[in-house]
Structure formats: structure tokens, C-alpha cells
Amino acid sequence: MTGNQSSVTEFLLLGFPLSPRTQLLLFGLFSLCYAFTLLGNGAILGLILLDSRLHTPMYFFLSHLAIVDISYASNNVPKMLANLLNKKTTISFAPCIIQTFLYMAFAHTECLILVMMCYDRYVAICHPLRYSVIMSWRVCTAQAVTSWACGSLLALVHVALILRLPFCGPHEINHFFCEILSVLKLACADTRLNQVVIFAACVFILLGPLCLVLVSYACILSAILRIQSGEGRRKAFSTCSSHLCVVGLFFGSAIVMYMAPKSRHPEEQQKILSLFYSLFNPMLNPLIYSLRNAEVKGALRRVKWEQRSM
């Protein structure tokens, strides 16, 4: 085996084995979804920047979530779109590893940002009198920096463990981007350590935070039911329900992808889940926040009114 081993300089992304007509149709559909992702998250960022009423910790974290979603989609989707049109679907080794690192870094960071948003809602509803003290701008900035740093460090650990492995063929990745599980299948060495670290990271970054989110929302629900004002209850439910929808989409798809038992066609299952994870989820997040959040809708109306006044 050692004598036949040779280094792999590029990989072939198999993507979606469909007819050229179907691939062209998917290119149009995915291009629209990607454009909506950029426009929707860009609009959320613009509203938060322009409307001073949204300069609060909750929308500070929402702006980071929008940045993560734009970055996450931009890491995976452009290459997928190019491959739907081109016959040559190769990717060099270094760009492939960079794509894997960014994919993991943005996914981990989004998970932690969602937890910070949940903590913000918990403090706002369960401890309203101490909210401005607990969620000061210094604390919020520290939480955001910690989320980005931890997400990047965890991704760096995964990439470091991948780089220690020899890749001697085959060089075909049965995916539309360099997803970590698909890349590991090409290694011609024992990958049990990588699998253990991935599982441990899932427990740390998915199950642990999900438990915190569920406990926090149990406390939030209890506090909301004690609110005497009907308007106050509606406002609390509005902001919390939108966040809970995003949490459900993100954690649900991630847990099914990395922790659920594999089906008879794990590669196809991973492609569909990754597509939802990297394209549809970032597109749906701004829609959920704009349609279910009264403050965002109010900010949008105010910005439109200011534009008409000018």
C-alpha cells in the first residue's frame, strides 16, 4: 500500500448526477435561492444599521447571524452553481480543505450565535429589570467574539486532523462541495479519530446548546404566561417564535445529518440535507424574522416612509 500511495492534488465533485436539462433547471432555481439569500440577509443588515430602534443586543446578534448566513451560502453555493454548468467539476486540494474549514467554522459559529440570541431573550423576558446590566454592549461584544473564535478553532481542529491523513485515491467526492464526511471517505488511513472528534463536537456544539435552548424556552414560556398585558404577551411571542423557528431548522437539519443513523443511501441523504443547510436555511432565516417579527416589519415601514419623504 505504501508503495502504491500517491498524493492527490485535486478532487472531482460528483454533485448531482442528473440530465443536462435538469441541471440547467436546478441552476436557475438555486441561483434564485442564492440571490434571495443575499438580498434577504443584506436587507436585515441594512435595516439594523439604518434604524436606531434596532440597535439592541437582540438585533446585534441577528446582524451576526445574517453575516454568517451570507458567508455560509457564499462558501458552498457559487461552486455548486458553476459545476451545474461545467463539465469539469474538479477542485484542487487546498481550496477543498479551505472550503471544509469555512463550512465548519460558519456552521459552528451560527450554532453559538443562536444560543447567544436565546440567552438574550431569556434575560429580556425572565429578568427585564436587570437586562441592561446583564446584556451590556461589552458583554454582547464578548459573546459575539467568543462565538466566532470558538467556531473557527473547532473548525481548525477538524482540518488539522484531516491534513494528517494520506489521500491516495479514489479522488471522487460524492457531494456538491467538500463536506467533511465525504472528504474523510477518500482517506486511505484509519479515520476513527476524526469520527470521534466529529461526534464529540456534535455533542458540544449541537446537543449541549440545544438542551440549554430548550430549558431557556421553558423558563421563557413560563414567564410569558405570567405577563398580564395582552400586548406584552404578543410581542414576547412574536420575537421568541421567530427565533425558535430558526433554531428548529438549524439544529434539526444538523442533528439529522451528523448524529442520526445513516439510511441506505447516506450520500444522497447528505446532499439533500447539505442543500437545505447551506442554501434554503440561510434564505429562510430573514423571511422568518421579517414575517414573524413585528419590530423588523415596523423598521421596514419606517425606512420606506423615510425614502418616500426624501
Disulfide bonds with the S-S distance in Angstrom:
Cys96-Cys178 2.02
Cys168-Cys188 2.15
